[in-house]
Amino acid sequence: MNRFRTNLRARFTAAAGSLAGGLAVLAGGCAAPVDAPPAAPPALTAPEGAPACGAALPGLNRLGASVQAQIQERRAAVTGAGDGAAAADAPGARGALGMMLMAASLPEAAETCFREAAALAPDDPRWLYYLGHLRREAGDLSAAAALLDAFLRLRPDDVAALVWLGEVRLAQDRPVSARPLFEQALALRPASLSARYGLGRAALQAEDYRRAVDLLEEILARDPSASAAHYPLGMAYRALGDEPRAAAHLRRRRGAALRPADPLMAEVDALLESARAYEARGNEALDREEWSAAADLFRRGLELDPDNPALRHRLGTARYVMGDVEGAMAEFERLIRESPDFPAVHYSVGVLLQGAGRHRDAIERFETALRYQPTDGEVRLRLALSQRRAGDPDAALEQYRAVLRMDPGVIDARFGAAMSLVQLRRYRETRDRLVDGTESFPGASIFPHALARLLAAAPDAAVRDGPPAMRLVERLAQADRTIDLGETMAMALAELGRYGEAAGVQRDLIAAAGAGGMRDAVPRLTANLRLYERGRPSLTPWPDDAIP
């Protein structure tokens, strides 16, 4: 006790917390057996009545003049391919036009050309590969898998295709099918971070958490800037019950993935100064945390394709991480006006509004995002937080319950539900939830700390219990000393009737808060000091505006 007070001023410092948003999906599920029969070969004929390659190019007029000229030149090679040498290279001409249309973000027209090229030249796997990427980007995972599988039958040692097919299998919740693909890629290219990243996430989906940790830690050991590995690594540590390490990695998560070196896609990106090329380069700059360069690249992409919602959203994201919140909001609001069905923008605007304390406006955005992404737990957690801050803990509790139905191990949902019960003055239920959290997640200090404060200062006399509150605080103080924990200790001392010691700790807290720049906390700390000086305990574990 004396040691705690002696070190208080020296060791308590102001801390500012930050909440980084992002959305990463790591869904689990039943996996298909690894030896499942391959999908049927994809049909390469266009639907009846569909225009031929180059016959219809909707959207061409919105591209820059130089891009239009390049496309028209390739188009002429297709429409003029009728006799002689031109006819002999008809597949190549169609494929080349498809590549340029793909680079120009005209996927439907590109797909028509690739299908014709593949049908005319079935031994040339390139067109299957590009078709597979177009189907993957369109969300047609079954077709993407069939096309990439067909490509690999012709080029079984193509590392990029192995990784991309593995990614499709993960997106289909088939980690057992994904694993040998990543293993083969890693055997062919042992230094591949993207193959190791896929293999680690396959282990995570298959609930082989220790293997996931080993693989993902190796990525960061090889390349500490590979920030995409932090999120799945944090989730693996959380599943193993190591909450401190989980929290450390989850704080550093980023949305970008580790992509394989991909010579075929590099050919597409290098064809012209296209929106697609600028988006790819901008994403690479984001991965390197070169925010300003990324923003410039996204702007140049938007000059070529001003209606591209993904580019607009990326630009807003880059401006946000640069600290230009106003500029980010302007990009997101424009995107909502132009592409209201783009789900990610509603979440992003909600995050900005939440950070500005505009919780009712944030609720509207998160609810809109949920209509598009009802199984996104991160959106529900954000929505619940704003509902709590807006004074609707009942609604927040429903969101936390929904998250826990999807994944009972989400600590933020468990703790948020407990704090919702505090707002509802249901202290006995709060106590029970915090006890359960303390037992279920022994590495997560938020549960025993909140439990100690509740036992020390709950308005319900049947919940208050000073001795176990003090034991919890003393145990926590061995590892971490903060002003919040000191405040809890003073509450526990007062509940035990040791008012002089409680007042002494509280005075030290007030001095530390003032010296550390936490002046907003001083009025609250002073109010409790006055109670202790009058020989009265605190019966307010958290003020209404300070519930975690």
C-alpha positions in Angstrom: 0.0 0.0 0.0 2.7 2.5 1.0 4.8 1.5 -2.0 1.8 2.2 -4.3 1.4 5.7 -2.9 5.2 6.4 -2.9 5.5 5.6 -6.6 2.3 7.2 -7.6 3.4 10.6 -8.8 6.5 9.2 -10.5 4.8 6.3 -12.3 1.3 7.6 -13.2 1.4 9.4 -16.5 -1.4 10.6 -18.8 -2.3 8.2 -21.5 -4.2 8.9 -24.7 -5.9 5.9 -26.3 -6.7 5.5 -29.9 -9.2 3.3 -31.6 -8.2 2.3 -35.1 -10.9 1.1 -37.4 -10.7 -1.2 -40.1 -12.5 -4.1 -41.4 -10.9 -7.4 -41.8 -12.9 -10.6 -42.4 -11.7 -14.0 -41.0 -14.8 -16.1 -41.1 -14.8 -19.7 -39.9 -16.9 -22.5 -41.2 -17.2 -26.1 -42.3 -14.5 -26.9 -44.9 -14.9 -29.0 -47.9 -12.5 -32.0 -47.9 -9.2 -31.4 -49.6 -9.7 -34.2 -52.0 -13.1 -32.9 -53.2 -13.6 -33.3 -57.0 -12.5 -30.3 -59.0 -15.2 -28.0 -60.3 -16.5 -28.5 -63.8 -14.5 -26.5 -66.4 -16.0 -23.0 -66.8 -18.1 -22.3 -69.9 -16.2 -20.1 -72.2 -19.0 -19.1 -74.6 -20.8 -15.8 -74.0 -24.5 -15.8 -73.2 -26.8 -15.9 -76.2 -27.3 -12.4 -77.6 -24.3 -10.9 -75.8 -22.2 -8.5 -77.9 -18.9 -9.8 -79.4 -15.5 -8.7 -78.2 -15.1 -5.0 -79.0 -18.6 -4.6 -80.4 -19.9 -2.6 -77.4 -17.7 -0.7 -75.0 -20.0 1.1 -72.5 -18.2 3.6 -70.4 -15.4 4.2 -72.9 -16.3 7.9 -73.3 -15.6 8.6 -69.6 -12.0 7.6 -70.0 -9.2 10.0 -70.9 -8.5 10.7 -74.5 -5.1 8.9 -74.5 -6.7 5.8 -72.9 -9.5 5.8 -75.5 -7.0 6.0 -78.3 -5.1 3.0 -77.0 -8.3 1.0 -76.6 -9.5 1.9 -80.1 -6.2 0.8 -81.6 -6.5 -2.6 -80.0 -10.2 -2.8 -80.9 -9.3 -2.2 -84.6 -7.0 -5.3 -84.5 -10.0 -7.4 -83.3 -12.6 -6.1 -85.7 -10.1 -6.3 -88.6 -9.1 -9.9 -87.9 -10.7 -11.8 -90.7 -8.2 -13.3 -93.1 -4.6 -14.4 -93.3 -2.2 -13.4 -90.5 -4.8 -11.4 -88.7 -7.1 -14.4 -88.4 -4.2 -16.5 -87.2 -3.7 -14.2 -84.3 -7.4 -13.7 -83.5 -7.1 -15.1 -80.0 -4.1 -12.9 -79.2 -5.9 -9.8 -80.5 -9.0 -10.5 -78.4 -6.9 -11.3 -75.3 -4.8 -8.1 -75.8 -8.0 -6.0 -76.0 -9.4 -7.8 -72.9 -6.2 -6.9 -71.0 -6.5 -3.3 -71.9 -10.2 -3.2 -71.0 -9.4 -4.8 -67.7 -6.7 -2.2 -67.0 -9.2 0.5 -67.9 -11.7 -0.9 -65.3 -14.2 -2.1 -68.0 -14.7 -5.6 -66.6 -17.8 -6.8 -68.5 -16.3 -5.9 -71.9 -12.9 -7.4 -70.9 -14.6 -10.7 -69.9 -16.2 -11.0 -73.3 -12.9 -10.7 -75.0 -11.1 -13.2 -72.6 -13.9 -15.8 -73.1 -13.6 -15.5 -76.9 -9.7 -15.7 -76.7 -9.9 -18.7 -74.4 -12.4 -20.5 -76.6 -10.2 -19.9 -79.7 -6.9 -20.8 -78.0 -7.7 -23.4 -75.2 -4.0 -24.1 -74.7 -3.2 -20.5 -73.8 -3.9 -20.3 -70.0 -3.6 -16.5 -69.7 -7.2 -15.8 -70.6 -8.4 -18.3 -68.0 -6.3 -16.5 -65.4 -7.6 -13.1 -66.2 -11.2 -14.4 -66.3 -10.6 -15.9 -62.9 -9.6 -12.5 -61.5 -12.6 -10.8 -63.0 -15.0 -13.3 -61.5 -13.2 -13.1 -58.1 -13.5 -9.3 -58.1 -17.1 -9.6 -59.0 -17.7 -11.9 -56.0 -18.5 -15.0 -58.1 -16.2 -17.3 -56.1 -17.4 -20.5 -57.6 -16.6 -19.4 -61.1 -13.3 -17.8 -60.0 -12.2 -21.1 -58.4 -13.1 -23.1 -61.5 -11.2 -20.8 -63.8 -8.1 -20.6 -61.6 -8.2 -24.4 -61.2 -8.4 -24.8 -65.0 -5.4 -22.4 -65.3 -3.4 -24.5 -62.8 -4.0 -27.6 -64.8 -2.0 -26.0 -67.6 0.5 -24.2 -65.3 0.6 -26.2 -62.1 3.7 -24.4 -60.7 2.4 -20.8 -61.0 2.8 -19.4 -57.5 0.5 -16.4 -58.0 -2.3 -18.6 -59.2 -1.8 -21.0 -56.3 -2.0 -18.2 -53.8 -5.1 -16.6 -55.5 -7.0 -19.9 -55.6 -6.1 -20.4 -52.0 -7.5 -16.9 -51.2 -10.7 -17.9 -53.0 -11.0 -21.1 -51.0 -10.6 -19.0 -47.8 -13.3 -16.7 -48.9 -15.5 -19.8 -49.4 -14.7 -20.8 -45.8 -12.8 -23.9 -47.0 -9.5 -23.7 -45.1 -8.7 -27.4 -45.6 -8.9 -27.0 -49.4 -6.9 -23.8 -49.2 -4.0 -25.2 -47.1 -2.3 -27.4 -49.8 -2.5 -24.6 -52.3 -0.5 -22.3 -50.0 1.8 -25.1 -49.0 2.6 -25.8 -52.7 3.2 -22.1 -53.3 5.5 -22.0 -50.3 7.4 -25.1 -51.5 8.0 -23.4 -54.9 8.9 -20.0 -53.4 10.0 -20.4 -49.7 10.4 -16.6 -49.3 6.8 -15.9 -50.3 5.1 -13.8 -47.6 1.7 -14.0 -49.4 1.8 -17.8 -49.3 2.8 -17.8 -45.7 0.0 -15.2 -44.9 -2.6 -17.4 -46.6 -1.3 -20.5 -44.8 -1.5 -18.8 -41.5 -5.1 -17.6 -42.1 -6.0 -21.1 -43.2 -4.7 -22.4 -39.9 -6.7 -19.7 -38.1 -9.9 -20.7 -39.9 -9.3 -24.3 -39.2 -8.8 -23.4 -35.4 -5.2 -24.5 -35.4 -4.3 -21.4 -33.5 -0.7 -22.3 -32.5 0.3 -23.0 -36.1 -1.4 -19.8 -37.1 0.7 -17.9 -34.6 3.9 -19.5 -35.7 3.3 -18.7 -39.4 2.1 -15.1 -38.9 4.9 -14.3 -36.4 7.4 -15.5 -39.0 6.0 -13.1 -41.5 6.6 -10.2 -39.1 10.1 -11.5 -38.3 10.9 -11.5 -42.0 9.2 -8.2 -42.7 8.2 -6.0 -39.7 6.3 -3.7 -42.2 3.9 -6.5 -43.2 1.1 -4.9 -41.2 -1.6 -7.1 -42.7 -0.4 -10.0 -40.5 -1.3 -8.2 -37.3 -5.0 -8.7 -37.4 -5.1 -12.5 -37.9 -2.2 -12.9 -35.5 -4.1 -10.9 -32.9 -7.2 -13.1 -33.4 -5.0 -16.3 -33.1 -3.6 -15.0 -29.8 -7.1 -14.1 -28.6 -8.2 -17.7 -29.3 -5.3 -19.0 -27.3 -6.3 -16.8 -24.4 -3.3 -14.5 -24.6 -5.2 -11.2 -24.5 -2.2 -8.8 -24.0 -0.5 -10.0 -27.2 -3.9 -10.1 -29.0 -4.6 -6.5 -28.0 -1.1 -5.4 -29.1 -1.5 -6.8 -32.6 -5.1 -5.8 -33.1 -4.1 -2.2 -32.4 -1.7 -2.3 -35.3 -4.0 -3.9 -37.8 -4.4 -2.6 -41.3 -6.9 -3.4 -44.0 -4.5 -4.2 -46.9 -3.5 -7.8 -47.6 -0.2 -9.3 -48.6 -0.5 -10.0 -52.4 1.8 -12.3 -54.4 4.2 -11.2 -57.0 2.0 -11.6 -60.1 3.7 -11.2 -63.5 0.5 -11.7 -65.5 -1.4 -9.0 -63.5 1.7 -6.8 -63.7 1.4 -6.9 -67.5 -2.2 -5.6 -67.2 -1.2 -2.8 -64.8 1.6 -1.7 -67.0 -0.5 -1.4 -70.2 -1.8 2.1 -69.7 -2.1 4.9 -67.2 -5.4 3.5 -66.0 -7.5 3.9 -62.9 -6.8 0.3 -62.1 -3.1 0.8 -62.3 -3.2 3.9 -60.1 -5.4 2.0 -57.6 -2.9 -0.8 -57.4 0.1 1.6 -56.9 -1.9 3.5 -54.3 -2.7 0.3 -52.4 1.0 -0.5 -52.4 1.8 3.0 -51.0 -0.8 2.4 -48.3 0.9 -0.9 -47.4 4.2 1.0 -47.0 2.4 3.7 -44.9 3.3 6.4 -47.5 0.0 8.2 -47.0 0.6 11.3 -49.1 1.9 9.3 -52.1 -1.1 7.0 -51.9 -3.5 9.9 -51.9 -1.8 11.4 -55.0 -2.0 8.1 -56.8 -5.7 7.7 -56.0 -6.4 11.2 -57.2 -4.7 10.5 -60.5 -6.8 7.3 -60.8 -9.9 9.4 -60.2 -8.9 11.8 -63.0 -9.2 8.8 -65.3 -12.3 7.2 -63.7 -14.1 9.8 -61.6 -17.0 7.5 -60.9 -14.9 4.7 -59.4 -16.3 4.2 -55.8 -13.4 2.1 -54.6 -10.9 4.8 -55.6 -12.9 7.5 -54.0 -13.1 5.5 -50.8 -9.4 4.8 -50.8 -8.6 8.5 -51.3 -10.8 9.3 -48.3 -9.0 6.6 -46.2 -5.6 8.0 -47.2 -6.7 11.5 -46.2 -8.0 10.2 -42.9 -4.7 8.5 -41.9 -2.9 11.6 -43.0 -4.9 13.5 -40.3 -7.1 15.4 -42.8 -10.4 14.4 -41.2 -12.3 17.2 -42.9 -11.0 16.2 -46.3 -11.7 12.5 -45.7 -15.3 13.3 -44.8 -15.7 15.4 -47.9 -14.6 12.4 -50.1 -16.9 10.0 -48.2 -19.9 12.3 -48.4 -19.4 12.8 -52.1 -19.2 9.0 -52.5 -22.5 8.6 -50.6 -24.1 11.0 -53.0 -22.8 9.3 -56.1 -22.7 5.6 -55.0 -25.0 5.2 -52.0 -24.9 1.4 -52.4 -21.2 1.2 -51.7 -21.2 -0.4 -48.2 -17.8 0.5 -46.9 -18.4 4.3 -47.1 -21.2 4.2 -44.6 -19.0 2.5 -42.1 -16.2 4.9 -42.7 -18.4 8.0 -42.2 -19.8 6.4 -39.1 -16.3 6.0 -37.7 -15.5 9.7 -38.4 -18.8 10.8 -36.8 -18.2 8.6 -33.8 -14.7 10.1 -33.3 -16.3 13.6 -33.4 -18.8 12.6 -30.7 -21.8 12.8 -33.1 -23.2 9.5 -32.0 -26.8 9.9 -33.3 -25.5 10.6 -36.7 -23.0 7.8 -36.5 -25.8 5.4 -35.5 -27.6 6.1 -38.8 -24.5 5.4 -40.8 -23.7 2.1 -39.0 -27.3 1.0 -39.4 -27.0 1.6 -43.1 -23.8 -0.3 -43.3 -25.4 -3.2 -41.5 -28.2 -3.4 -44.1 -25.4 -4.3 -46.6 -23.2 -6.3 -44.2 -25.5 -7.9 -41.5 -22.8 -10.4 -40.4 -20.0 -7.8 -39.9 -19.2 -7.8 -36.2 -17.0 -4.8 -36.3 -19.9 -2.7 -37.6 -22.1 -3.9 -34.8 -19.5 -3.1 -32.2 -19.2 0.4 -33.5 -23.0 0.8 -33.6 -23.3 -0.5 -30.1 -20.7 2.0 -28.8 -22.5 4.9 -30.3 -25.9 3.6 -29.0 -24.4 3.5 -25.5 -22.9 7.0 -25.8 -26.3 8.3 -27.1 -28.1 6.9 -24.1 -29.7 3.8 -25.5 -28.0 0.9 -23.7 -30.9 -1.5 -24.4 -30.3 -1.2 -28.1 -26.5 -1.6 -27.6 -27.1 -4.7 -25.5 -28.9 -6.3 -28.5 -26.0 -5.5 -30.8 -23.5 -7.0 -28.4 -25.6 -10.1 -28.1 -25.8 -10.4 -31.9 -22.0 -10.3 -32.1 -21.6 -12.9 -29.4 -24.0 -15.2 -31.1 -21.7 -15.1 -34.1 -18.5 -15.4 -32.0 -18.7 -15.9 -28.2 -15.0 -15.0 -27.9 -15.2 -11.3 -28.9 -13.9 -9.6 -25.8 -15.1 -6.1 -26.8 -18.7 -7.5 -27.1 -18.5 -9.2 -23.7 -17.2 -6.1 -22.0 -19.5 -3.7 -23.8 -22.5 -5.8 -22.8 -21.4 -5.6 -19.2 -21.0 -1.8 -19.4 -24.5 -1.6 -21.0 -25.8 -3.3 -17.9 -24.1 -0.7 -15.8 -25.9 2.0 -17.7 -29.2 0.1 -17.0 -28.3 0.0 -13.3 -28.5 -3.9 -13.4 -25.4 -4.2 -11.2 -25.9 -7.9 -10.2 -26.0 -9.0 -13.8 -23.0 -6.8 -14.4 -21.0 -8.4 -11.6 -21.8 -11.9 -13.0 -20.7 -11.0 -16.5 -17.5 -9.5 -15.2 -16.8 -12.5 -13.1 -17.3 -14.7 -16.2 -15.1 -12.5 -18.3 -12.3 -12.6 -15.6 -12.4 -16.4 -15.6 -12.8 -16.8 -19.4 -10.0 -14.3 -20.4 -7.4 -14.4 -17.6 -5.0 -12.2 -19.7 -7.5 -9.4 -20.2 -7.2 -6.9 -17.3 -10.3 -4.9 -18.3 -12.6 -7.5 -16.7 -10.9 -7.8 -13.2 -10.4 -4.0 -13.1 -14.1 -3.3 -13.9 -15.1 -6.0 -11.4 -12.9 -4.4 -8.7 -14.5 -1.0 -9.2 -18.0 -2.4 -9.2 -17.4 -4.4 -6.0 -15.9 -1.2 -4.4 -18.5 1.3 -5.4 -21.8 -0.2 -6.7 -24.9 1.5 -5.4 -26.4 -1.9 -4.7 -25.2 -2.9 -1.3 -25.7 -6.6 -2.2 -23.0 -6.2 -4.9 -20.5 -4.1 -2.9 -17.7 -6.2 -1.4 -14.6 -4.4 -0.3 -12.1 -7.3 0.5 -12.2 -9.0 -2.9 -12.2 -5.5 -4.6 -8.9 -4.7 -2.8 -7.4 -8.1 -3.6 -8.1 -7.5 -7.3 -6.6 -4.0 -7.2 -3.5 -5.2 -5.5 -3.0 -8.0 -8.0 -3.5 -5.6 -10.9 -1.1 -3.0 -9.4 1.7 -5.5 -9.6 1.6 -5.4 -13.4 0.2 -2.0 -14.3 -0.3 1.4 -12.5 -2.6 4.0 -14.0 -4.7 6.8 -12.7 -7.8 4.7 -13.3 -6.5 1.9 -11.2 -5.5 4.3 -8.4 -9.0 5.7 -8.4 -10.3 2.2 -8.0 -7.9 1.5 -5.1 -9.2 4.6 -3.3 -12.8 3.5 -3.8 -11.9 0.0 -2.3 -10.1 1.6 0.6 -13.1 3.8 1.3 -15.5 0.8 1.1 -13.3 -0.9 3.8 -13.6 2.2 6.0 -10.0 3.3 5.5 -10.9 6.8 4.6 -7.6 8.5 5.5 -5.7 6.2 3.2 -8.3 6.6 0.5 -8.0 10.4 0.7 -4.2 10.2 0.5 -4.3 8.1 -2.6 -6.9 10.5 -4.1 -4.8 13.6 -3.5 -1.8 11.9 -5.2 -4.1 11.0 -8.1 -5.2 14.6 -8.5 -1.6 15.8 -8.5 -0.6 13.2 -11.1 -3.6 14.1 -13.3 -2.8 17.8 -13.2 0.9 17.2 -14.0 0.1 14.7 -16.8 -2.3 17.0 -18.6 -5.5 15.1 -17.6 -7.2 18.1 -16.2 -10.6 16.9 -17.3 -10.3 14.1 -14.7 -9.6 16.5 -11.8 -13.2 17.6 -11.0 -14.3 13.9 -10.8 -11.3 13.0 -8.6 -11.9 16.0 -6.4 -15.6 15.1 -5.8 -14.6 11.7 -4.5 -11.9 13.2 -2.4 -14.5 15.3 -0.6 -16.5 12.2 0.1 -13.5 10.4 1.7 -12.6 13.5 3.7 -16.1 13.3 5.2 -15.8 9.6 6.0 -18.1 8.5 3.2 -17.5 5.9 0.4 -18.1 6.5 -3.3 -21.3 4.8 -4.6 -20.6 5.8 -8.2 -18.3 3.3 -9.9 -18.3 5.4 -13.1 -20.1 8.8 -13.8 -22.6 8.4 -16.6 -20.3 10.3 -19.0 -17.2 8.2 -18.1 -18.4 4.6 -18.4 -15.8 2.7 -20.4 
